[in-house]
Amino acid sequence: MSEESRSADQPPQYPRYAERVLDVAELIPAGRVMTYGDVAEWLEEGGPRQVGRVLALYGGAVPWWRVVRSDGTLLPGHELQALERYRAEGTPLRTASRAAEGHLPRLDMRQARWDGHARG
């Protein structure tokens, strides 16, 4: 079916792997995060780069800010938007040192990381 003939009521069709990644992103509770690698491991398919690619291409409609780098640094180019969402959701952050580029905080991965099982 072409883009033009698709009804406005129908959701877009994504590759199966992309659908699975987006489904996991939607499961992550507010205030919690999973790494790209965590998502791939949870799915038992792909790897961190594949998860990142899916979110880059299709992640705009899901809470993309909840899938993060394992070191807790904010996504380059989206730092301020993500930071605003983390603060609104109460996601644990670590204060940036004065030496940190842009003085942006990092995610506190010990507290914020979600294992994909227990809610909250």
Helices and strands as residue ranges (DSSP letters): H 16-27, E 34-35, H 36-43, H 48-58, G 59-61, G 64-66, E 67-68, H 79-89, E 93-94, G 101-103, E 106-107, H 109-112
